[in-house]
Amino acid sequence: MSRIAKVEKGSKSKLPKGAEIIEKRTDINIEEIENGFILTKSYNIGYKVKDKMDYLYHTKKWFSKEDPLTVNTNNKELAEIFNE
């Protein structure tokens, strides 16, 4: 083995006080791995404070043993993903 890298869990960025959201884009990626699924939800928010335009990017990742795209009465995870 020549290299090991660890990505630490970061803190969630927040919009500045008084920010007006101009646009918001949310993307969800579901990656199947050997023992389950890794879900990644990415936020891209364009906002304006006074006359200055800026952007905020945030990514949230988590693990699921079940496929969140499988719809059944016991799996409410998919609806929860879209409603966050």
N, C-alpha and C positions, 0 to 999 in steps of 0.2 A: 504494500500500500504506500502510495507516495504523498497523498494529501487527504485530509479530513477537514470539512468545514461545517460549522454549526450556525444556523440562523436563529437568533434570539427573538422571542416574542416581543414585538414593539408596542408602544402605547398608541392608542387611537388619537389621531389628530382631530382637532375641533375647529369649527368655523370661528372666526373672530367675532366679537360682539358687534352687532349692528350690520352684519353681512346680509346681503340680498342674494339669494340663489338665482342664478341666471339659467343654468342648465345642470341636470343631474343624470348621470348614466351609471347603471349598475349591471355588471356582468357576472354570471355564475358559470364556473367550470367544474365538471365532475370527472375525476380521473380514477379509473378502476386500477387497484393495485392487488397484490397477491392475497391479502387478507381482508379486503374491504374497499373503501372508497375515500379519496381525499377530495373535499369540497373547498373551492376557493371562490370567495365573493369579493369582487373589486368595485370600488366606488370611484367615480371621476366627477367631481363637483366644480363647476365654474361659478364664481361668485364675485360680487362687487361690493366694495366698501367705499362710500363716497364716490369718487370718480375713478378709483383704481380697480382694475379687473385682475383676478388671480385665480389659481386652481388649487384644489385639495385632492390628494389621492390617498386612498386607504384600502388595505387588503386584509381580509379575515379568512383564516384557514381552519378546518377542523376535520376530524375523522368520523366515518360512519361504517359500521359493519354491514348495514343493509343498503341496497341500492335506493337512493332517494327518489329516483324516477319511477320506481315500481309503485303503483297506486293500489292500496288496499286499506281496509278500515283501521288496521293497527299502525299504519305508517303515516303520521301527520307531518313528518319532517319536511317534505317538499313544500307544503303550504307555509310552514314556518320560515323556510328559507326566503321565499318571495315576500313575506310580510315584514321582515326585519327592516 
